Amino acid sequence: MTTIKKVKWKPGTMIYPIPVAMVSCGTSVKDANIITIAWTGTMSSNPPYCYIGVRKSRYSYDIIRKTGEFVINLTSTKLVRAADWCGVKSGRDHAKFKEMKLTPTPSSAVAAPMILESPISIECRVKQMLELGSHDVFIAEVLAIHADERYLDKKTGALHLSKAGLVAYSHGQYYELGRNLGKFGFSVKKKK
């Protein structure tokens, strides 16, 4: 029998893997910026709410705080270089859409544009902001979701997001999501 031993570490950020999201913000396609966010997730499914955590020092922080809107754009393997670059460069000094050759596309419910190349874009309106230390959390209502039609089943309308090559971030590294291990509820499903 193998003995498992754990080593105690100081409290920190060890909830991994997490999504890699390029969050677009601004009041129009012309003044749009992109910030790469790893601190993001779902908070409620009905009604749909999500959150992003942003450092106050980031250029996009004031944009999101003032406009109260943003778009979460999921990252695929084709976008991982742009996502990393947008995470280390500042919108104060760079036109990120232009420099990364990304296409800002008007959203349907918010002024901030979507990233056309992203497989999923989630339009959000801030409902609450929490000041929590290194990052402030913007809690937002999901107003609209836009999916790349290449991942939609033409017959059933089902979204096959597993084909998009989504990327996760874990302890300083990017990973492409891979092998399916089971469908929700598989552990209790009765055999036929």
Secondary structure, DSSP 8 states (H G I E B T S, - for coil): ----------S------EE-EEEEESSSSTT-EEEEESSEEEEEETTEEEEEEE-TTSHHHHHHHHH-EEEEEE-BGGGHHHHHHHHHS-TTT--HHHHTT--EE--SSSSS-EETTSSEEEEEEEEEEEE-SSSEEEEEEEEEEEE-GGGB-TTT--B-GGGS-BEEEETTEEEE-------TTTTT----
